[in-house]
Amino acid sequence: METGNVGWPYLLKRALGHHVRDRLREAAARGTAHPVTTSTELAAAGARRTVVHPDPGPVPLRRPAGLDTGTWRSWRAGHLPAGGEQFVLDVRGATVVSGFGWVFDSGRLVTDLWRDADHPGERTRSAQRLAARVRPDGPAEHLPGTTASLLAPWALNYYHWTVQGVPRVGLLAAAADLAEVDRWLVPRLAHPYLGEWLDHLGVPPSARVEVSGAGRRFTAERLLVSSVPSAGYNVPRWVVDDVRARVAGLRRGGGPELLLVDRPGTGRRRLLNREEVLRVVRERGFTVVDLDDATLAEEVALFTSARVVVGVHGAGLTNALYGPEGSHVVEITPSSLSYPTFHKLAGVAGLHHHVLPGTEPALPWRLRFLDNDADVVADVPALAHLLDRLLAGTHAVPAAPAPRAPGTAGAAGAPGTAGEVV
């Protein structure tokens, strides 16, 4: 078996480094907080604020069967109990800063466009903390006419772009005439799917302004910008419907029904007993796929028929959205790293989600943090048992979940899961 980022020496070194570094960042940020405002305050001063989706109300979090207590406590610590309304802000003279797209008005950070909050496991998710080191003043490029922004934290990540970037075009279209937009601020087109998605969304190549780095600044004569949906990994049902509708023309039947998302070239969250896992899935008829160079069209077509998708925690599992409702997602996670990302996504997308923690040592839950560099040793016997159980029930087309009323949050957990709810 390959050696990697596992074991007590690694865990203790990483935990010490993380918690010390986190405290230093907190201390450095205390004196650099920006003055703040909100879209509601700007609307009272004359900006236009249009609510497109009202607040869906409380969003419960359901504990998956078999999830260990430490991970469950970590999930609860970062859970946002409300989804929040989704709106579009139409404002004059605003400044947009950095590839994360922070919006400032008269030097004040507009905080409610980005809805995530700080929590003990990850202290740099709120707008105030993430934007603490960017500067709204200084030389800026002036943008005449109307500018629309699709910038947001981590927009280059496939998951974040799919559930947070793509739906913002629909939000903007519901509040403004997009024919009036002269240019679009977009993330750096570092991956083929970004450009392909922008084509699907009707964003002309000639109107795209790629933005990256912390130092870029623009002042906009008129800025159209929406709130960023899916805060705290709470994915609204309308987001799932929007994304699925936009790729409907790319779906292709007849593809593999059993898929393992492989990550052979990654330097993060490596599967240390990869060959054993490949043997188990191939014996059961799985197709093994590496998505590093795949385009959007290729990924949608590949996952259209997928009824069981297996993979280590990573953005590639987002593609399970394109398969049939009632399908299964098996997420192999490092024992000290588990986000509720795909559990919440599965819950609103009509998918069954299964968490399979690794067998490597884990930190006590009070010392845990979101260590994205941790590797994983899959529990091969548990994986084999789970797959045999799932495959015994996938010969027939899975029944679709009961229809949800439009606008319901639906994030109570994946179909068929049971356990404690908060």
Residue, then its C-alpha position, 0 to 999 in steps of 0.5 A: m500500500e502507498t504511504g501518504n498523509v495518514g497516521w498520528p505523526y501526520l495528524l498531530k503535526r497538521a493539527l498543530g500547524h492548522h490551529v496555530r496558523d488559524r489563530l495568527r490569521e485571526a489576530a492579523a484580521r482583527g485590525t483590517a476589517h472593512p466597514v460593511t453594508t448590506s443590499t437592504e441598506l443600499a436599496a433604502a439608499g436608491a439601489r434596486r434589490t429584487v428578491v427572486h427566491p424567498d427564504p425557504g425557511p428552516v433547513p434540517l440536517r439529518r444524520p446518515a446511518g453509520l456516521d460517527t459521532g465526531t463527524w456528526r458534531s463537525w457537521r452540526a457545528g457548520h450547519l446553517p439552519a436557514g437557506g436565506e432569500q436569493f436576490v439580485l442587486d442593481v447598483r451604480g458606482a460599486t467596486v468589484v475586487s478580486g477573483f472572489g468578486w467582493v462588492f464594495d459601495s463607498g468603501r463598505l463591503v456588501t456582506d449579504l451577497w455571500r452567505d456562509a458563516d464562520h464555524p469552529g471547523e473552518r474559520t474563514r468562510s464569512a465575507q468579512r474574514l475572506a475579504a479582510r485582506v483585499r483593498p477596495d481603494g487604489p487604481a481600478e479599471h472603470l467599466p462603463g455601461t452595464t456589468a454583470s458579475l459571476l465571481a464568487p469564492w472558489a468559483l474555479n471548483y467544479y462543485h462550487w461553479t455548478v451549484q453556486g455559479v451556474p444558477r446565478v445567471g437565472l437569478l440575474a435573468a429573473a431581475a434584469d434584461l440580460a441583453e443590456v449587459d455589456r460585459w460579464l466578470v467571470p472566473r479565469l477559464a482554467h478548465p474547459y467546462l467553464g467556457e463550455w458552461l458560459d456558452h450554454l448560459g449565453v455569455p458571449p465570449s467577446a463579453r467575458v472579462e476573466v478575473s483572478g487574483a486578489g489585486r484586480r479592481f473594477t468600478a462599474e457604472r452599473l453593476l448587476v450581481s446576485s446573492v450566491p446560493s447554496a450557503g453552508y452546502n444547503v442546496p435549494r431544489w430550484v438550483v438542482d432543477d436549474v442545472r439539470a434543465r440547462v444540460a438536458g440537451l447533453r444527456r445521452g442514454g446507454g452509458p455505464e450504470l456503475l461508475l467509479v470516479d478515479r483520481p490517479g493524478t491528484g496530490r490531495r485526498r489520495l486513495l492509498n489502497r487504490e488497487e484494492v478498490l479498483r479490484v473490488v469495483r471492477e469485479r462488480g462491473f464498474t467503469v473506472v473514469d478519470l475526469d481531469d480532462a473531461t468537458l462538460a458535455e462528456e461528463v453529462a453524457l457519461f453520468t446520464s445512466a449512472r445508478v451507482v457512483v463511487g468516489v473519494h470526496g471530491a468535486g467529480l461526485t457533483n456529476a451524480l446530479y446528471g444521473p437518474e433520481g433514485s441513484h446512489v452516491v458512495e462517498i469515500t472520505p478520509s476519517s478526519l475529513s468529512y463535509p456534508t456537501f454531497h449528503k445535502l446535495a443528494g437530499v434535494a436531488g433525489l439521490h441516496h447518499h452513503v458515507l464510507p469513512g477511511t480506516e486510518p486514525a482520526l483526530p478527536w472531534r474537538l481537534r478536527f478541521l477540514d484537512n483537504d490534504a489528508d489521504v484515505v485508506a478505504d474500508v475495502p470489506a465495507l465497500a464490497h458489502l455496501l456495493d453488493r447490497l446496492l447492486a442487488g436492488t439496481h436491476a430495476v429502474p429506481a422509483a423517483p421520490a415523491p414530487r416536492a412543492p416548488g421552492t421547498a428546501g428538501a435538505a432533510g437528507a438523502p432518500g432512505t437515510a435515517g437518524e438524528v435531525v437538527 
